Amino acid sequence: MSIIVAVKKRGKTVVAADTLYLTGSHKNYSDELVGRSKVRKVGSSVVGVTGWSIYLNIFDHFVEKQRIPALKNELVVFDFFLRFWRDLRERYTLVKDLRDNADCPFGDLDSSFLVVNRYGMFDVHGNMTVFQHRDFCAIGSGAPYAYGALHALYDDINSPKELAQRAVEAAIRFDDGCGGDTEFFPVK
């Protein structure tokens, strides 16, 4: 339940995210929480995390103990998240065995990640598939609405920040798992 968007245009890249956190039926917003954001700096990358709120805690704990490589292509990003997957199974006993999904032969992270840096925009799906995107990317429950907005507006709006904002606003408007304000993270 989230929306995180990355937009690249005219040599600039911006990541934007909503600020709503759902824990069951309880809503929290980042302005009510200390130091909470769905997007964080990881090495030389900006990483967005969607899915269960506890994934933010688990991911931060994992990253704190890692040497972060330059996440410069799909293979390196895949390898990094494969290490994360192994750690989930070995060190975080609060996570159910994610290999037992009868609908899919692969394990499921039950979360999605967006990695953005000077090398590109990479989304990591729950089943560990990694794709690199050229112009824009969206993850989270509001992604279909954000993609629609980005597709419709990309050629008409030159500012990547405005494009990202409009995409997040569309997701907030139409997806009940998205809400709050929009946070922006420029990528250098």
C-alpha positions in Angstrom: 0.0 0.0 0.0 2.1 2.9 -1.3 3.2 4.8 -4.3 6.8 5.5 -5.1 7.7 7.0 -8.5 11.0 7.8 -10.3 11.1 10.1 -13.3 14.0 11.0 -15.5 13.8 13.8 -17.9 16.3 16.4 -19.3 19.2 14.9 -17.4 17.5 15.1 -14.0 16.0 12.3 -12.0 13.5 12.7 -9.1 12.0 10.1 -6.8 8.6 10.9 -5.1 6.5 9.0 -2.6 3.3 9.3 -0.6 3.5 9.6 3.2 0.7 7.2 4.4 1.6 4.2 6.5 -1.1 1.6 7.1 -0.8 -0.9 9.9 -3.9 -3.0 9.7 -6.7 -0.4 9.7 -4.6 2.2 11.5 -3.2 5.1 9.5 0.0 7.0 10.3 1.5 9.8 8.2 5.2 10.6 8.1 4.7 14.0 9.7 3.5 12.1 12.8 6.4 9.7 12.9 10.0 10.4 13.7 12.4 10.0 10.8 10.1 7.8 8.8 10.2 7.8 5.0 9.5 5.1 2.4 12.6 6.3 0.6 16.2 6.1 2.0 19.8 6.6 0.9 21.6 3.3 0.5 25.2 3.7 -0.6 25.1 5.9 -3.6 21.5 5.0 -4.4 18.1 6.1 -3.4 15.9 3.1 -2.5 12.1 3.1 -2.1 10.4 0.3 -0.2 6.7 -0.7 -0.6 4.7 -3.5 1.0 4.4 -4.3 4.7 5.6 -1.5 6.9 7.9 -3.8 8.8 9.9 -4.2 5.6 11.3 -0.7 6.3 12.7 -1.9 9.6 14.0 -5.2 8.2 15.6 -3.5 5.2 17.2 -0.8 7.3 18.6 -3.4 9.7 20.0 -5.5 6.8 21.5 -2.5 5.0 23.2 -1.2 8.2 25.3 -4.4 8.3 26.2 -4.5 4.6 28.9 -3.1 2.4 26.8 -1.6 -0.4 28.0 -2.2 -3.9 27.4 0.3 -6.7 24.0 -0.8 -7.8 24.8 -0.1 -11.5 23.0 -2.8 -13.5 20.2 -5.4 -13.3 22.7 -8.2 -12.3 24.3 -6.3 -9.4 20.8 -5.2 -8.2 19.6 -8.8 -8.4 22.6 -10.1 -6.5 22.1 -7.5 -3.7 18.5 -8.4 -3.3 19.3 -12.1 -3.5 21.6 -11.5 -0.4 18.6 -9.7 1.2 16.4 -12.7 0.4 18.8 -15.1 2.0 19.0 -12.9 5.1 15.2 -12.8 5.3 15.1 -16.6 5.5 18.1 -17.0 7.8 18.1 -14.1 10.2 14.5 -12.8 10.4 12.5 -15.6 11.9 9.4 -13.3 12.1 9.1 -13.7 8.3 7.1 -16.7 7.2 8.7 -19.1 4.8 8.2 -17.1 1.5 8.9 -20.2 -0.7 5.5 -21.8 -0.1 3.3 -19.9 -2.6 1.4 -22.5 -4.6 0.7 -20.0 -7.4 4.3 -19.3 -8.2 7.4 -21.6 -8.4 9.5 -18.8 -6.9 9.8 -17.2 -3.5 8.0 -14.0 -2.9 9.4 -11.0 -1.1 5.8 -9.7 -0.7 7.3 -6.3 -1.1 8.7 -4.2 -4.0 11.7 -1.9 -4.2 12.8 0.9 -6.4 16.6 1.6 -6.8 17.5 4.9 -8.4 21.0 6.2 -8.9 23.3 7.7 -11.6 23.2 4.4 -13.5 19.5 4.2 -13.8 16.1 3.3 -12.3 15.6 -0.4 -11.3 12.5 -1.9 -9.9 12.7 -5.1 -7.9 9.4 -7.1 -8.0 8.3 -9.4 -5.2 9.4 -12.4 -7.1 12.9 -10.9 -7.4 12.6 -9.9 -11.1 14.7 -6.8 -11.7 14.0 -4.4 -14.6 15.8 -1.2 -15.6 13.6 1.6 -16.8 14.5 4.4 -19.2 12.1 7.3 -18.5 9.9 6.5 -15.5 8.9 3.8 -13.0 6.3 3.3 -10.3 5.9 0.7 -7.6 3.3 0.1 -4.9 -0.5 -0.4 -4.9 -0.9 3.0 -6.7 1.4 2.1 -9.5 -1.2 1.5 -12.2 -2.6 5.0 -11.7 0.8 6.6 -11.6 1.8 4.8 -14.8 -1.3 6.1 -16.5 -0.5 9.7 -15.4 3.1 9.4 -16.5 2.2 7.9 -19.8 -0.3 10.6 -20.5 1.8 13.6 -19.3 5.5 12.7 -20.0 5.7 14.4 -23.4 3.8 17.5 -22.3 5.6 18.3 -19.0 9.4 19.0 -18.9 9.9 19.0 -15.1 10.6 15.5 -13.7 9.5 16.8 -10.3 6.2 18.0 -11.6 5.7 14.7 -13.5 6.5 12.7 -10.3 4.1 14.9 -8.3 1.3 14.5 -10.7 1.8 10.7 -10.8 1.8 10.4 -7.0 -1.3 12.7 -6.8 -3.1 10.4 -9.3 -2.3 7.4 -7.1 -3.4 9.1 -3.9 -6.6 10.2 -5.6 -7.6 6.7 -6.9 -5.9 4.1 -4.7 -7.2 3.7 -1.1 -3.7 2.5 0.0 -2.0 5.8 -0.9 -2.3 9.1 0.9 -0.8 12.0 2.7 1.6 14.5 1.2 4.3 13.9 -1.4 7.9 13.7 -0.5 10.6 14.4 -3.1 14.1 13.0 -3.4 16.4 14.4 -6.1 18.9 11.9 -7.4 22.4 13.2 -8.2 
